[in-house]
Amino acid sequence: METNITLWQFLLELLLNNQYKDIITWTNNDGEFKLVNAEEVAKLWGLRKNKHNMNYDKLSRALRYYYDKNIIKKVLVI
Protein backbone atom coordinates (compact mmCIF):
# COMPACT_ATOMS: atom_id res chain seq x y z
CA MET A 1 0.00 0.00 0.00
CA GLU A 2 1.39 3.38 -1.01
CA THR A 3 2.28 5.64 1.93
CA ASN A 4 3.41 8.51 -0.30
CA ILE A 5 -0.12 9.77 -0.91
CA THR A 6 -1.68 13.14 -0.18
CA LEU A 7 -4.73 13.50 2.02
CA TRP A 8 -6.95 14.66 -0.85
CA GLN A 9 -5.91 11.61 -2.90
CA PHE A 10 -6.67 9.36 0.06
CA LEU A 11 -10.11 10.93 0.58
CA LEU A 12 -10.90 10.52 -3.11
CA GLU A 13 -9.79 6.89 -2.95
CA LEU A 14 -12.21 6.28 -0.07
CA LEU A 15 -15.02 8.13 -1.85
CA LEU A 16 -14.60 6.02 -4.97
CA ASN A 17 -14.77 2.77 -3.00
CA ASN A 18 -18.31 1.81 -1.89
CA GLN A 19 -16.80 -0.20 0.96
CA TYR A 20 -16.28 3.11 2.82
CA LYS A 21 -19.66 4.75 2.16
CA ASP A 22 -20.56 4.44 5.85
CA ILE A 23 -17.62 6.69 6.86
CA ILE A 24 -17.32 9.11 3.90
CA THR A 25 -19.84 9.78 1.17
CA TRP A 26 -20.65 12.09 -1.71
CA THR A 27 -23.49 14.49 -0.91
CA ASN A 28 -24.12 15.56 -4.52
CA ASN A 29 -22.62 15.46 -8.00
CA ASP A 30 -20.64 18.69 -7.57
CA GLY A 31 -17.71 17.11 -5.73
CA GLU A 32 -19.20 17.75 -2.30
CA PHE A 33 -18.65 15.05 0.30
CA LYS A 34 -19.29 14.44 3.97
CA LEU A 35 -17.21 12.72 6.61
CA VAL A 36 -19.88 10.50 8.18
CA ASN A 37 -17.45 9.00 10.70
CA ALA A 38 -14.53 11.41 10.89
CA GLU A 39 -12.69 9.45 13.59
CA GLU A 40 -12.71 6.32 11.43
CA VAL A 41 -11.46 8.26 8.40
CA ALA A 42 -8.66 9.65 10.59
CA LYS A 43 -7.81 6.16 11.83
CA LEU A 44 -7.57 4.83 8.27
CA TRP A 45 -5.45 7.82 7.26
CA GLY A 46 -3.12 7.09 10.17
CA LEU A 47 -2.82 3.44 9.17
CA ARG A 48 -2.10 4.43 5.58
CA LYS A 49 0.60 6.91 6.60
CA ASN A 50 1.95 4.63 9.37
CA LYS A 51 1.04 7.23 12.01
CA HIS A 52 -0.81 5.18 14.58
CA ASN A 53 -1.63 8.13 16.85
CA MET A 54 -3.67 9.87 14.13
CA ASN A 55 -7.03 11.19 15.30
CA TYR A 56 -9.63 13.59 13.96
CA ASP A 57 -8.03 16.60 15.65
CA LYS A 58 -4.85 16.00 13.66
CA LEU A 59 -6.73 15.20 10.46
CA SER A 60 -8.82 18.36 10.79
CA ARG A 61 -5.62 20.41 11.02
CA ALA A 62 -4.62 19.07 7.60
CA LEU A 63 -8.11 19.81 6.26
CA ARG A 64 -7.86 23.41 7.48
CA TYR A 65 -4.57 23.72 5.61
CA TYR A 66 -6.40 22.51 2.48
CA TYR A 67 -9.10 25.14 3.06
CA ASP A 68 -6.46 27.88 3.36
CA LYS A 69 -4.78 26.74 0.13
CA ASN A 70 -8.13 26.39 -1.71
CA ILE A 71 -7.49 22.72 -2.37
CA ILE A 72 -10.88 21.90 -0.88
CA LYS A 73 -13.64 24.13 0.44
CA LYS A 74 -15.62 23.76 3.61
CA VAL A 75 -19.37 23.75 3.10
CA LEU A 76 -21.47 25.01 5.95
CA VAL A 77 -24.78 23.24 6.46
CA ILE A 78 -27.54 25.54 7.63
Rosetta blueprint (number, residue, H / E / L):
1 M L
2 E L
3 T L
4 N L
5 I L
6 T L
7 L H
8 W H
9 Q H
10 F H
11 L H
12 L H
13 E H
14 L H
15 L H
16 L L
17 N L
18 N H
19 Q H
20 Y H
21 K L
22 D L
23 I L
24 I E
25 T E
26 W E
27 T L
28 N L
29 N L
30 D L
31 G L
32 E L
33 F E
34 K E
35 L E
36 V L
37 N L
38 A H
39 E H
40 E H
41 V H
42 A H
43 K H
44 L H
45 W H
46 G H
47 L H
48 R H
49 K H
50 N L
51 K L
52 H L
53 N L
54 M L
55 N L
56 Y H
57 D H
58 K H
59 L H
60 S H
61 R H
62 A H
63 L H
64 R H
65 Y H
66 Y H
67 Y H
68 D H
69 K L
70 N L
71 I L
72 I L
73 K L
74 K L
75 V L
76 L L
77 V L
78 I L
